[in-house]
Amino acid sequence: MGTGSIECTKTRIRAVVAGSSVPEDPGHADNTLEWLLRLKPYADEALQIAALGHDIERSLEDRKVKRADFADYNTFKAAHARNSAEILSEIMEDCGVPRDLAREVYWLVCRHETGGAPRADLIKDADSISFFEVNLSLYYNRHSRKEVLQRCVWGYRRLSERMQQVAQTFSYDNAELDVLLKEAIRKASTRFHGQG
C-alpha cells in the first residue's frame, strides 16, 4: 500500500475540515485521531483515516446533513455518518487509496455513531470523548443549556465504561460546564439504570 495515497487522503481531510464553519471541527478531527492512538497505539491506516474524517460532511455546507430535516436525533446522526463516509470515499478514490482500505474506512465511518463491533467501537469512543474534551465549550456557546445537557447525556451514554471514567475526570475553565457535565453524568446514569 502506497503511503502517498494515505498522506494525500489525510492532507485532503485536514484541508476540508479546516474550512468548516463549525469552529471546533479542525481540533475535533485531530483530537479524535489522538484519542484513537491512545486507545490503540498501533491503529492501522483505516482506523486513522476514519478517526480523522468521521465528521467531514459538517465542513461542506453544500453537502451538510441538516438536523431539522430529521424526526429524531439518531436518524440524523446515521445520515450524517453515511454522508461523511461517502465524502471520504470520493477523497480516497481521488488519492488512489486501495479499494479494500477504502471499503473498511467507509464501514467504520458509517458506524462511528453507533459502534457495534470492536473497531467501530474504537472510533465511537475516540469521537465521543473528544466531544467532551474539545467540542463542549464551543458547542455550549452556540446552543441553549437544555440542548447542551441533552447532547451531553446522549454523548455520555455512547461512551464505553472505560471512557465514561475518563469523562468524569474532565474539568473546564467555565464552572457552568463542570456543573453541566456532572448533571449529564447523573442523568445518563440514572436513566441508564432504569430509575428515571
C-alpha positions as CSV (number, residue, x, y, z in Angstrom):
1,M,0.0,0.0,0.0
2,G,1.4,3.3,-1.0
3,T,2.0,5.8,1.8
4,G,1.5,8.6,-0.7
5,S,-2.2,7.8,-1.1
6,I,-2.7,7.7,2.7
7,E,-0.9,11.0,3.2
8,C,-2.9,12.5,0.3
9,T,-6.1,11.4,2.0
10,K,-5.1,12.8,5.4
11,T,-3.9,16.1,3.9
12,R,-7.2,16.5,1.9
13,I,-9.3,15.7,5.0
14,R,-7.5,18.3,7.1
15,A,-7.8,20.9,4.3
16,V,-11.6,20.3,4.0
17,V,-12.1,20.3,7.8
18,A,-10.0,23.5,8.2
19,G,-12.7,25.3,6.1
20,S,-15.6,24.2,8.3
21,S,-18.0,26.9,9.7
22,V,-18.2,24.8,12.9
23,P,-15.3,26.2,14.9
24,E,-14.4,23.0,16.8
25,D,-14.2,20.8,13.7
26,P,-10.5,21.0,12.9
27,G,-9.5,20.5,16.6
28,H,-12.0,17.7,17.0
29,A,-10.8,15.8,13.9
30,D,-7.2,15.8,15.1
31,N,-8.2,15.2,18.8
32,T,-10.3,12.1,17.7
33,L,-7.2,10.7,16.0
34,E,-5.1,11.4,19.1
35,W,-7.7,9.6,21.3
36,L,-7.7,6.7,18.8
37,L,-4.0,6.4,19.1
38,R,-4.2,6.5,22.9
39,L,-6.8,3.7,22.9
40,K,-4.9,1.7,20.2
41,P,-1.3,2.9,19.8
42,Y,-0.7,0.9,16.6
43,A,-4.0,1.6,14.9
44,D,-3.9,0.8,11.2
45,E,-4.5,3.3,8.4
46,A,-8.2,2.6,8.1
47,L,-8.8,3.4,11.7
48,Q,-6.7,6.6,11.5
49,I,-8.4,7.9,8.4
50,A,-11.8,7.1,9.8
51,A,-11.0,8.9,13.1
52,L,-9.7,12.0,11.2
53,G,-12.5,12.2,8.7
54,H,-15.5,10.9,10.6
55,D,-17.3,14.3,10.7
56,I,-16.1,15.7,7.4
57,E,-19.6,16.3,6.0
58,R,-20.1,19.1,8.5
59,S,-17.4,21.0,6.8
60,L,-19.1,21.2,3.4
61,E,-22.1,23.5,3.6
62,D,-23.5,22.3,0.2
63,R,-23.4,18.6,1.4
64,K,-24.2,19.1,5.0
65,V,-26.9,17.0,6.6
66,K,-29.3,19.3,8.5
67,R,-30.7,18.3,11.9
68,A,-34.1,20.0,11.1
69,D,-34.7,17.5,8.3
70,F,-34.9,14.5,10.6
71,A,-37.6,13.4,13.1
72,D,-35.1,12.2,15.7
73,Y,-31.5,12.7,16.7
74,N,-30.4,9.1,16.0
75,T,-31.7,9.2,12.4
76,F,-30.0,12.5,11.8
77,K,-26.7,11.1,13.2
78,A,-27.0,8.0,11.0
79,A,-27.5,10.1,7.9
80,H,-24.5,12.3,9.0
81,A,-22.3,9.2,9.3
82,R,-23.3,7.8,5.8
83,N,-22.7,11.2,4.2
84,S,-19.3,11.6,5.8
85,A,-18.4,8.1,4.6
86,E,-19.5,9.0,1.0
87,I,-17.4,12.1,1.0
88,L,-14.4,10.2,2.4
89,S,-14.8,7.6,-0.3
90,E,-14.6,10.3,-3.0
91,I,-11.4,11.7,-1.4
92,M,-9.8,8.3,-1.1
93,E,-10.6,7.4,-4.7
94,D,-9.0,10.7,-5.9
95,C,-6.0,9.9,-3.8
96,G,-5.7,6.3,-5.1
97,V,-6.3,4.5,-1.8
98,P,-6.7,0.8,-2.4
99,R,-10.3,-0.4,-2.6
100,D,-10.1,-2.7,0.4
101,L,-8.8,0.0,2.6
102,A,-11.4,2.5,1.3
103,R,-14.2,0.0,2.0
104,E,-13.0,-0.5,5.6
105,V,-12.9,3.3,6.2
106,Y,-16.4,3.6,4.7
107,W,-17.7,0.9,7.0
108,L,-16.0,2.4,10.1
109,V,-17.3,5.9,9.4
110,C,-20.9,4.6,8.8
111,R,-20.7,3.1,12.3
112,H,-18.9,5.8,14.1
113,E,-22.0,7.0,15.9
114,T,-23.3,3.6,16.9
115,G,-20.3,1.2,17.1
116,G,-21.4,-2.4,17.5
117,A,-18.1,-4.1,16.5
118,P,-14.6,-3.7,18.2
119,R,-13.1,-1.5,15.5
120,A,-16.2,0.7,15.2
121,D,-16.3,1.0,19.0
122,L,-12.8,2.4,19.0
123,I,-13.9,5.2,16.6
124,K,-17.1,5.8,18.6
125,D,-15.2,6.1,21.9
126,A,-12.5,8.4,20.4
127,D,-15.2,10.6,18.8
128,S,-17.3,10.6,21.9
129,I,-14.6,11.5,24.4
130,S,-13.3,14.2,22.1
131,F,-16.7,15.9,22.2
132,F,-16.2,16.3,25.9
133,E,-12.6,17.4,25.7
134,V,-12.7,19.7,22.6
135,N,-16.2,20.4,21.4
136,L,-18.2,21.0,24.5
137,S,-17.2,24.6,25.4
138,L,-17.7,25.8,21.8
139,Y,-21.0,23.8,21.5
140,Y,-22.1,25.5,24.7
141,N,-21.6,28.9,23.2
142,R,-24.0,28.2,20.3
143,H,-26.8,26.3,22.0
144,S,-29.2,26.5,24.9
145,R,-28.3,24.9,28.2
146,K,-31.1,22.4,27.8
147,E,-29.9,21.3,24.3
148,V,-26.3,21.1,25.6
149,L,-27.4,19.0,28.5
150,Q,-29.3,16.6,26.2
151,R,-26.3,16.3,23.9
152,C,-24.1,15.6,26.9
153,V,-26.4,12.9,28.2
154,W,-26.6,11.3,24.7
155,G,-22.8,11.5,24.3
156,Y,-22.0,10.1,27.7
157,R,-24.2,7.1,27.1
158,R,-22.3,6.4,23.9
159,L,-19.0,6.1,25.8
160,S,-17.7,2.7,26.9
161,E,-17.4,2.3,30.7
162,R,-13.7,3.0,30.4
163,M,-14.2,6.3,28.6
164,Q,-17.1,7.3,31.0
165,Q,-14.5,7.1,33.7
166,V,-12.2,9.4,31.7
167,A,-15.1,11.9,31.1
168,Q,-15.7,12.0,34.8
169,T,-12.2,13.5,35.3
170,F,-12.7,16.4,32.9
171,S,-13.0,20.0,34.2
172,Y,-13.4,23.2,32.3
173,D,-12.5,26.9,32.6
174,N,-16.2,27.7,32.7
175,A,-17.6,26.5,36.0
176,E,-21.0,26.1,34.5
177,L,-19.7,23.4,32.2
178,D,-18.4,21.5,35.2
179,V,-21.9,21.6,36.7
180,L,-23.5,20.7,33.4
181,L,-21.2,17.7,32.9
182,K,-21.9,16.4,36.4
183,E,-25.6,16.8,35.8
184,A,-25.4,15.0,32.5
185,I,-23.5,12.1,34.0
186,R,-26.0,11.8,36.8
187,K,-29.0,11.9,34.3
188,A,-27.3,9.4,32.0
189,S,-26.5,7.0,34.8
190,T,-29.9,7.3,36.4
191,R,-31.9,6.7,33.2
192,F,-29.5,4.0,32.0
193,H,-30.2,2.0,35.1
194,G,-33.9,2.4,34.7
195,Q,-34.5,4.7,37.6
196,G,-35.7,7.8,35.8
